[in-house]
Amino acid sequence: MSVRRVMGTEVEYGISVQGQPLANPMVASSQVVNAYASATVRARRARWDFEEESPLRDARGFDMARQVADPSQLTDEDMGLANVILTNGARLYVDHAHPEYSTPEVTNPLDIVRWDKAGEQVMLDAQRRAGALPNGVPIALYKNNTDNKGASYGAHENYLMRRSTPFGDIVRHLTPFFVSRQVVCGAGRVGIGQDGREHGFQVSQRADFFEVEVGLETTLKRPIINTRDEPHADPEKYRRLHVIIGDANLSEVSTYLKVGTTSLVLAMIEDRFIGPDLTVDGAVAALRSVSHDPTLRQTLTLTDGRTITAVQLQLEYLDLAKKYVEDRLGADADPQTLDVLARWESVLDRLERDPMLCATELDWVAKLKLLEQYRERDGLDWDDAKLALIDLQYSDIRPDKGLYNRLAASGRMERLLDEKTIVRAMHDPPEDTRAYFRGRCLEQYADHVAAASWDSVIFDLPGRESLQRVPTIDPLRGSRAHVGELLDRCETAEQLFAVLTR
């Protein structure tokens, strides 16, 4: 009924070794992750537990055969790449050619912003530590989604949903929302097409890389709706909606609205509140056409015959969400839900009048404003390489180099959180999900945590011949309210395990 639900994000960072264009990105990514792990993991380094992973299970009711799956889909195999679990409950690891940060499980959009921004600080610290190693070389990390040479890497979202919700309803109602959502949370990109060869600016970094409406893959034939059915929770109760279509955002408002509005739409889908058919003809082509028009005048044709813009389609969802919250919550609506609705409405109103009115809130508008200033000052056409470099520099996570960070530091980007809050989230877990138990165990019993995952913590205890698994299948158990006093009381892992299994 509100924006609150269990959710998380996963962001792959772009990487380059300065002065070495042919450097192996897997090696560089491993250096980054291992440098951070070596400096911050005080004792035994817990491995990631792959036992409960099921990446080839499809929400449409079947499993893809391993022999036909692309190797990139086999995320349940330990490839021997750098992989560390942090005391804030997050995961920092190498995903093929990129360092990736997955937030801990949280329950609301503002906490997504908090632990997602903490991930940027973790990556910044890791980058600096890797460069300071003996014989280390400067490594640059970028929170973006494409190298503009035909490669794209992901910024995924995860939302826990009721298993009872028909998957067909999710596809029908969420596809038009995702086609149009980019006007609020696109990161902006110089270049059109997967390799960026066509000159111009577009709203989304990822739009050109999607080829089908529904599918299991994440790196080939990318679908608008991903069907991966790997709940990391009780599969009888829940499904985890794995969203691969979003951009990597630096703007706190963009991230906040991205997950907040999506959570509201999912609540309406679960409660079967969306009556009108908002299906878009040719969703994949529509996704790209919206992205290619930063004036936001591009129209979409709905199957009911209407022709509307992406902003107008978002307004349809907003109107439904306002009615839904009023109908189901009324005066009991929580402040964050009301804030998401108010910000959503304000942003859409200004985007419809003049997108530049959102230049202090949305990534793609902030980036476009910068680029237009350079174009006007230096007389640059969109094919000028200088503009592509500005695009890249916007996403550089270094405070002194990244253009987003410089805008934020000078007060030209709206912030939702202060730096102290974000720095604390680098080390402290959320208190209202199982991430609290995972993070506290790694902090207190580091020598005796052999492995962990989203749904388990595995202890190696003195005097026991086998490892001892503690399941954490309920994402809302293991919170501070649930186990905080217990963890405060148990000085050793043996004491904790004895109480848990009494």
C-alpha positions as CSV (number, residue, x, y, z in Angstrom):
1,M,0.0,0.0,0.0
2,S,3.0,2.3,0.3
3,V,6.6,2.7,-1.0
4,R,7.8,0.3,1.7
5,R,8.9,-3.2,0.7
6,V,12.2,-5.2,0.8
7,M,14.4,-3.9,-2.0
8,G,18.0,-3.5,-3.0
9,T,20.2,-2.4,-5.9
10,E,23.3,-3.8,-7.7
11,V,25.6,-1.6,-9.7
12,E,28.5,-2.6,-12.0
13,Y,31.0,0.2,-12.2
14,G,32.9,1.1,-15.4
15,I,36.7,0.8,-14.9
16,S,39.8,2.0,-16.7
17,V,43.5,1.7,-15.9
18,Q,44.9,5.1,-16.7
19,G,47.7,5.1,-19.2
20,Q,47.0,1.4,-20.0
21,P,44.1,1.2,-22.5
22,L,44.8,-2.6,-23.1
23,A,44.8,-3.5,-19.4
24,N,42.7,-6.5,-18.4
25,P,39.6,-5.2,-16.7
26,M,39.0,-8.4,-14.8
27,V,42.5,-8.1,-13.2
28,A,42.0,-4.4,-12.5
29,S,38.5,-5.1,-10.9
30,S,40.0,-7.8,-8.8
31,Q,42.7,-5.4,-7.6
32,V,40.1,-2.9,-6.6
33,V,38.0,-5.4,-4.6
34,N,40.9,-7.2,-3.0
35,A,42.5,-3.9,-2.0
36,Y,39.4,-2.9,-0.1
37,A,39.0,-6.3,1.4
38,S,42.6,-6.5,2.6
39,A,42.3,-3.1,4.3
40,T,38.9,-3.5,5.9
41,V,38.4,-7.2,6.7
42,R,40.0,-7.6,10.1
43,A,40.2,-11.4,10.3
44,R,39.0,-14.4,8.4
45,R,37.4,-13.4,5.0
46,A,34.0,-15.0,4.6
47,R,33.3,-16.5,1.2
48,W,30.1,-16.0,-0.7
49,D,27.7,-19.0,-0.3
50,F,26.4,-20.0,-3.7
51,E,24.4,-23.0,-2.6
52,E,21.0,-21.3,-2.7
53,E,21.5,-19.5,-6.0
54,S,19.2,-20.4,-8.9
55,P,19.8,-18.0,-11.8
56,L,18.3,-20.2,-14.5
57,R,14.8,-20.5,-12.9
58,D,12.3,-18.7,-14.9
59,A,9.2,-17.0,-13.5
60,R,7.2,-18.4,-16.5
61,G,7.4,-21.9,-14.9
62,F,10.6,-23.6,-16.2
63,D,14.3,-23.8,-15.8
64,M,16.7,-22.9,-18.6
65,A,19.1,-25.8,-19.4
66,R,22.7,-25.0,-18.3
67,Q,24.1,-26.2,-21.6
68,V,22.2,-23.5,-23.5
69,A,22.7,-20.7,-21.0
70,D,25.3,-18.0,-21.7
71,P,28.2,-18.2,-19.2
72,S,27.3,-14.7,-17.9
73,Q,24.0,-16.2,-16.5
74,L,25.8,-18.8,-14.4
75,T,26.1,-16.6,-11.3
76,D,25.7,-19.6,-9.0
77,E,29.3,-20.8,-9.9
78,D,32.3,-19.6,-7.9
79,M,34.6,-18.3,-10.6
80,G,37.4,-17.6,-8.2
81,L,37.0,-13.9,-8.7
82,A,37.3,-11.4,-5.8
83,N,34.3,-11.5,-3.6
84,V,33.8,-9.9,-0.1
85,I,30.8,-9.5,2.2
86,L,30.9,-6.2,4.1
87,T,29.9,-5.4,7.7
88,N,27.1,-3.2,6.3
89,G,25.5,-6.3,4.9
90,A,26.4,-5.5,1.3
91,R,28.4,-7.5,-1.2
92,L,31.5,-6.2,-3.1
93,Y,32.7,-8.5,-5.9
94,V,33.9,-8.8,-9.4
95,D,31.2,-9.5,-12.0
96,H,33.1,-10.6,-15.1
97,A,34.9,-7.4,-16.2
98,H,33.5,-5.0,-13.6
99,P,33.6,-4.3,-9.8
100,E,30.1,-4.5,-8.5
101,Y,28.4,-3.4,-5.3
102,S,25.1,-4.8,-4.1
103,T,23.4,-3.0,-1.4
104,P,22.1,-4.8,1.7
105,E,18.3,-5.4,1.8
106,V,16.4,-2.3,2.9
107,T,12.8,-1.5,3.3
108,N,12.3,2.0,1.8
109,P,13.5,4.3,-1.0
110,L,15.5,6.7,1.2
111,D,17.5,3.7,2.6
112,I,18.2,2.6,-1.0
113,V,19.7,6.1,-1.6
114,R,21.7,5.8,1.7
115,W,23.3,2.4,1.0
116,D,23.6,3.0,-2.7
117,K,25.6,6.2,-2.1
118,A,27.6,4.3,0.5
119,G,28.5,2.0,-2.3
120,E,30.0,4.9,-4.2
121,Q,32.2,5.7,-1.2
122,V,33.2,2.1,-0.8
123,M,34.3,2.0,-4.5
124,L,36.1,5.3,-4.1
125,D,38.0,4.0,-1.1
126,A,38.8,0.7,-2.9
127,Q,40.0,2.6,-6.0
128,R,42.4,4.7,-3.9
129,R,43.7,1.7,-2.0
130,A,44.3,-0.2,-5.2
131,G,46.3,2.7,-6.7
132,A,48.4,3.0,-3.5
133,L,49.6,-0.7,-3.6
134,P,53.2,-1.4,-4.4
135,N,53.5,-1.2,-8.2
136,G,49.9,0.0,-8.2
137,V,48.6,2.1,-11.1
138,P,45.9,4.7,-11.1
139,I,42.5,3.1,-11.6
140,A,39.4,5.2,-12.4
141,L,35.9,4.0,-11.7
142,Y,32.7,5.4,-13.3
143,K,29.1,5.0,-12.2
144,N,27.8,4.7,-15.7
145,N,26.4,2.0,-18.0
146,T,28.3,1.9,-21.3
147,D,31.8,2.4,-22.7
148,N,30.2,3.8,-25.9
149,K,32.0,1.1,-27.9
150,G,29.1,-1.3,-27.9
151,A,29.4,-2.7,-24.3
152,S,26.9,-2.1,-21.6
153,Y,26.9,-3.1,-17.9
154,G,24.1,-3.1,-15.5
155,A,22.4,-1.2,-12.7
156,H,19.8,-3.6,-11.4
157,E,17.0,-3.2,-8.8
158,N,15.4,-5.9,-6.8
159,Y,11.9,-5.8,-5.2
160,L,10.3,-8.5,-3.1
161,M,6.7,-9.2,-4.3
162,R,3.9,-11.5,-3.3
163,R,4.3,-14.9,-5.1
164,S,0.5,-14.9,-5.6
165,T,0.7,-12.0,-8.0
166,P,0.2,-13.4,-11.6
167,F,3.4,-12.8,-13.6
168,G,1.3,-11.9,-16.6
169,D,-0.1,-8.9,-14.6
170,I,3.5,-7.8,-13.8
171,V,4.4,-7.9,-17.5
172,R,1.3,-6.1,-18.7
173,H,1.3,-3.2,-16.2
174,L,5.1,-2.8,-15.6
175,T,6.3,-2.7,-19.3
176,P,4.6,0.7,-20.1
177,F,5.9,2.1,-16.8
178,F,9.5,1.1,-17.6
179,V,9.2,2.4,-21.2
180,S,8.3,5.8,-19.7
181,R,10.2,5.8,-16.4
182,Q,13.4,6.9,-18.0
183,V,12.2,10.5,-18.2
184,V,12.6,10.6,-14.4
185,C,15.6,8.4,-13.8
186,G,17.6,8.3,-17.0
187,A,21.3,9.1,-16.6
188,G,21.7,10.7,-20.0
189,R,24.2,9.8,-22.7
190,V,26.1,11.3,-25.6
191,G,25.7,9.1,-28.7
192,I,22.8,7.1,-30.2
193,G,22.9,3.4,-30.8
194,Q,24.8,0.7,-28.9
195,D,28.2,1.9,-30.1
196,G,27.2,5.6,-29.8
197,R,28.1,6.1,-33.4
198,E,25.1,8.3,-34.3
199,H,25.6,11.8,-33.0
200,G,23.3,13.3,-30.4
201,F,22.1,13.1,-26.8
202,Q,19.6,10.7,-25.3
203,V,17.8,10.4,-22.0
204,S,18.9,6.9,-21.0
205,Q,22.3,5.1,-21.1
206,R,20.7,1.6,-21.3
207,A,17.7,2.1,-23.7
208,D,19.5,1.1,-26.9
209,F,20.7,-2.2,-25.4
210,F,17.2,-3.7,-24.9
211,E,16.0,-6.1,-27.6
212,V,13.0,-8.0,-26.3
213,E,10.0,-7.4,-24.0
214,V,10.3,-10.4,-21.7
215,G,13.2,-12.9,-21.1
216,L,15.6,-14.5,-18.7
217,E,18.9,-13.1,-20.1
218,T,20.7,-10.1,-18.7
219,T,23.6,-9.6,-21.0
220,L,22.2,-10.9,-24.3
221,K,18.8,-10.2,-25.8
222,R,18.2,-8.0,-22.8
223,P,14.5,-7.9,-21.9
224,I,12.4,-5.0,-20.5
225,I,10.9,-7.5,-18.0
226,N,13.5,-10.0,-16.6
227,T,12.0,-13.4,-15.7
228,R,14.7,-14.6,-13.3
229,D,12.9,-16.3,-10.4
230,E,15.4,-16.4,-7.6
231,P,13.6,-15.0,-4.5
232,H,16.3,-15.3,-1.8
233,A,13.3,-15.7,0.5
234,D,10.5,-18.2,1.1
235,P,9.6,-19.1,-2.5
236,E,6.1,-20.1,-1.5
237,K,5.4,-16.5,-0.3
238,Y,7.7,-14.3,-2.4
239,R,9.2,-13.6,-5.8
240,R,12.1,-11.2,-6.2
241,L,11.4,-9.0,-9.2
242,H,14.8,-8.5,-10.8
243,V,14.8,-5.2,-12.8
244,I,17.7,-4.8,-15.2
245,I,16.4,-1.8,-17.2
246,G,17.4,1.1,-15.0
247,D,20.4,3.4,-15.4
248,A,23.1,3.9,-12.7
249,N,22.2,7.2,-11.0
250,L,24.4,9.6,-9.2
251,S,21.5,12.0,-8.4
252,E,19.9,11.1,-5.1
253,V,16.6,12.4,-6.3
254,S,16.7,10.2,-9.4
255,T,17.5,7.1,-7.4
256,Y,14.8,7.9,-4.8
257,L,12.1,8.4,-7.4
258,K,13.3,5.4,-9.5
259,V,12.7,3.0,-6.6
260,G,9.9,4.8,-4.9
261,T,7.7,5.1,-7.9
262,T,8.4,1.5,-8.9
263,S,7.5,0.3,-5.5
264,L,4.2,2.1,-5.6
265,V,3.4,0.6,-9.1
266,L,4.2,-2.8,-7.8
267,A,1.9,-2.3,-4.8
268,M,-0.9,-1.4,-7.2
269,I,-0.2,-4.5,-9.4
270,E,-0.2,-6.7,-6.3
271,D,-3.6,-5.3,-5.2
272,R,-5.0,-5.4,-8.8
273,F,-5.7,-1.6,-8.7
274,I,-4.6,-0.7,-12.2
275,G,-7.7,-0.9,-14.3
276,P,-6.9,0.9,-17.5
277,D,-4.8,-0.9,-20.2
278,L,-1.7,1.3,-20.6
279,T,0.0,-1.2,-23.0
280,V,2.3,0.5,-25.5
281,D,2.6,-0.7,-29.1
282,G,6.1,-1.9,-29.9
283,A,7.5,-1.5,-26.4
284,V,11.2,-2.0,-27.4
285,A,11.1,0.5,-30.2
286,A,9.1,2.9,-28.0
287,L,11.7,2.6,-25.2
288,R,14.4,3.8,-27.7
289,S,12.4,6.5,-29.3
290,V,11.6,8.1,-25.9
291,S,15.3,8.0,-25.0
292,H,16.3,9.5,-28.3
293,D,14.2,12.7,-27.8
294,P,15.4,14.8,-24.8
295,T,12.7,17.4,-25.7
296,L,10.2,14.7,-24.4
297,R,7.8,15.4,-27.2
298,Q,8.0,11.9,-28.8
299,T,4.6,10.2,-28.7
300,L,3.7,6.6,-27.9
301,T,0.7,4.8,-29.3
302,L,-1.2,2.8,-26.7
303,T,-3.2,-0.3,-27.7
304,D,-6.4,1.5,-26.9
305,G,-5.6,4.0,-29.7
306,R,-4.5,6.9,-27.6
307,T,-1.3,8.8,-28.5
308,I,0.6,10.3,-25.6
309,T,4.1,11.3,-24.5
310,A,6.2,9.4,-22.0
311,V,5.6,12.2,-19.4
312,Q,1.9,11.9,-20.0
313,L,2.1,8.1,-19.5
314,Q,3.9,8.7,-16.2
315,L,1.2,11.1,-15.2
316,E,-1.4,8.3,-15.8
317,Y,0.5,6.1,-13.3
318,L,0.9,9.0,-10.9
319,D,-2.9,9.7,-10.9
320,L,-3.5,6.0,-10.2
321,A,-1.0,6.0,-7.4
322,K,-2.5,9.0,-5.8
323,K,-5.9,7.4,-5.9
324,Y,-4.5,4.1,-4.6
325,V,-2.8,5.7,-1.6
326,E,-5.9,7.8,-0.7
327,D,-8.1,4.7,-1.1
328,R,-5.9,2.3,0.9
329,L,-4.1,4.5,3.4
330,G,-5.9,7.8,3.6
331,A,-4.8,9.8,6.5
332,D,-2.5,7.0,7.6
333,A,-0.2,7.3,4.6
334,D,3.4,7.4,5.8
335,P,5.6,10.5,5.2
336,Q,7.9,8.8,2.7
337,T,5.0,7.6,0.5
338,L,3.6,11.1,0.5
339,D,7.0,12.6,-0.3
340,V,7.5,10.3,-3.3
341,L,4.1,11.2,-4.7
342,A,4.7,14.9,-4.2
343,R,8.2,14.8,-5.8
344,W,6.9,12.6,-8.6
345,E,4.2,15.1,-9.4
346,S,6.5,18.1,-9.2
347,V,9.1,16.6,-11.5
348,L,6.6,15.5,-14.1
349,D,4.9,18.9,-14.1
350,R,8.2,20.6,-14.8
351,L,9.3,18.0,-17.3
352,E,6.2,18.7,-19.3
353,R,6.7,22.5,-19.2
354,D,10.5,22.6,-19.7
355,P,12.9,19.7,-18.8
356,M,15.6,22.2,-17.8
357,L,13.6,23.1,-14.7
358,C,14.7,19.7,-13.3
359,A,18.5,20.4,-13.8
360,T,19.2,20.3,-10.0
361,E,17.4,17.0,-9.5
362,L,17.6,14.6,-12.4
363,D,20.9,13.2,-13.8
364,W,20.0,13.3,-17.5
365,V,18.9,17.0,-17.3
366,A,21.9,18.0,-15.2
367,K,24.2,16.4,-17.7
368,L,22.4,17.9,-20.7
369,K,22.6,21.4,-19.2
370,L,26.4,21.0,-18.7
371,L,26.8,19.7,-22.3
372,E,24.7,22.6,-23.8
373,Q,26.8,25.1,-21.8
374,Y,30.0,23.7,-23.4
375,R,28.4,23.5,-26.8
376,E,27.3,27.1,-26.6
377,R,30.6,28.4,-25.3
378,D,32.9,26.4,-27.6
379,G,30.6,26.1,-30.7
380,L,30.6,22.2,-30.5
381,D,28.5,19.9,-32.5
382,W,27.3,16.6,-31.0
383,D,30.1,14.7,-32.9
384,D,32.8,16.5,-31.0
385,A,34.9,14.1,-28.8
386,K,35.0,16.6,-26.1
387,L,31.3,16.1,-25.3
388,A,31.8,12.3,-24.9
389,L,34.6,13.0,-22.4
390,I,32.3,15.4,-20.5
391,D,29.7,12.6,-20.4
392,L,32.2,10.2,-19.0
393,Q,33.6,12.7,-16.5
394,Y,30.1,13.3,-15.1
395,S,30.1,9.7,-13.8
396,D,33.7,9.7,-12.4
397,I,33.3,8.9,-8.7
398,R,36.3,11.0,-7.6
399,P,35.2,14.1,-5.8
400,D,37.7,16.4,-7.6
401,K,37.2,14.9,-11.1
402,G,33.5,13.8,-11.3
403,L,31.3,16.5,-12.7
404,Y,28.3,15.3,-10.7
405,N,30.3,15.4,-7.5
406,R,31.4,18.9,-8.3
407,L,27.9,20.0,-9.0
408,A,26.7,18.5,-5.7
409,A,29.6,20.1,-3.8
410,S,28.7,23.5,-5.1
411,G,25.0,23.1,-4.2
412,R,23.8,22.7,-7.8
413,M,22.3,19.2,-7.2
414,E,19.7,18.6,-4.6
415,R,20.8,16.2,-1.8
416,L,18.6,14.0,0.4
417,L,21.3,12.8,2.8
418,D,24.3,14.3,4.5
419,E,27.8,12.9,4.1
420,K,28.0,11.6,7.7
421,T,24.9,9.5,7.2
422,I,26.4,8.0,4.0
423,V,29.8,7.3,5.6
424,R,28.2,5.5,8.5
425,A,26.3,3.3,6.0
426,M,29.7,2.2,4.5
427,H,30.1,0.1,7.7
428,D,26.7,-0.1,9.5
429,P,23.9,-2.3,8.2
430,P,20.3,-1.4,8.0
431,E,18.5,-2.2,11.3
432,D,15.2,-3.4,10.0
433,T,16.1,-6.4,7.7
434,R,18.2,-9.6,8.0
435,A,21.2,-7.5,6.7
436,Y,21.6,-6.4,10.4
437,F,22.2,-10.0,11.5
438,R,24.6,-10.7,8.6
439,G,26.6,-7.5,9.1
440,R,26.8,-7.8,12.9
441,C,28.0,-11.4,12.6
442,L,30.7,-10.3,10.2
443,E,31.7,-7.5,12.6
444,Q,31.7,-9.5,15.8
445,Y,32.6,-13.0,14.9
446,A,34.8,-12.5,11.8
447,D,37.1,-15.4,12.7
448,H,34.2,-17.8,12.7
449,V,32.0,-16.8,9.8
450,A,33.1,-19.1,7.0
451,A,30.5,-17.9,4.4
452,A,27.4,-16.0,4.0
453,S,24.8,-15.0,1.4
454,W,21.5,-13.2,1.3
455,D,19.7,-16.1,2.9
456,S,22.3,-17.7,5.2
457,V,25.2,-17.2,7.5
458,I,27.6,-20.2,7.9
459,F,29.7,-20.6,10.9
460,D,32.9,-22.6,11.4
461,L,32.8,-23.3,15.1
462,P,35.5,-24.8,17.4
463,G,35.0,-28.5,18.2
464,R,32.5,-29.1,15.3
465,E,33.5,-31.2,12.4
466,S,31.1,-29.6,9.9
467,L,30.1,-26.0,9.1
468,Q,26.9,-24.8,10.7
469,R,24.4,-22.9,8.6
470,V,22.0,-20.4,10.1
471,P,19.2,-19.8,7.5
472,T,17.9,-16.3,7.1
473,I,15.1,-17.0,4.7
474,D,12.8,-14.2,6.0
475,P,14.2,-10.8,5.0
476,L,12.4,-9.1,7.8
477,R,13.8,-11.3,10.6
478,G,17.3,-10.8,11.9
479,S,16.6,-7.1,12.4
480,R,17.9,-5.1,15.3
481,A,14.5,-5.4,17.1
482,H,14.7,-9.2,16.6
483,V,18.3,-10.1,17.4
484,G,20.0,-6.9,18.6
485,E,19.9,-7.8,22.3
486,L,21.0,-11.3,21.5
487,L,24.0,-10.2,19.6
488,D,24.9,-7.7,22.3
489,R,24.8,-10.5,24.8
490,C,26.7,-13.2,23.0
491,E,30.4,-12.6,23.1
492,T,31.3,-15.6,20.9
493,A,29.9,-17.3,17.8
494,E,29.6,-20.5,19.9
495,Q,27.3,-18.7,22.4
496,L,25.2,-17.2,19.6
497,F,24.8,-20.5,17.8
498,A,23.9,-22.3,21.0
499,V,21.1,-19.9,21.7
500,L,19.8,-19.9,18.1
501,T,19.6,-23.7,18.1
502,R,18.5,-24.3,21.6
